[in-house]
Amino acid sequence: MVDPNDPYGLGLEPGGNRLADPNPLWPQAFAEEAARIRVALGRRLWRSSTMVSPAVPRLCAKPIIDLQIGVAEIEHGLFVHRPLG
């Protein structure tokens, strides 16, 4: 859902899809979200990375930050959904 108070201009309306002009703050939005995930998962997190274009400067994209996370141990994958939920 689009939040009109979001300084990053991220989000989509239900059932909608759109491309947005690049926002130079998108890499910062990714960094902040990745930091929150690192805090929530702690030692279980191995790495996180963006998978799509909002973190690529000067590129139009869907205004959504998709994250891929890796876990340090395969068993940790069974538990990461709880702190992220």
Secondary structure as UniProt FT lines:
FT   TURN            4..5
FT   TURN            7..8
FT   TURN            14..15
FT   TURN            24..25
FT   HELIX           26..41
FT   HELIX           42..44
FT   STRAND          45..50
FT   HELIX           53..55
FT   TURN            57..58
FT   STRAND          67..71
FT   HELIX           74..78
FT   TURN            79..80
FT   HELIX           81..84
//
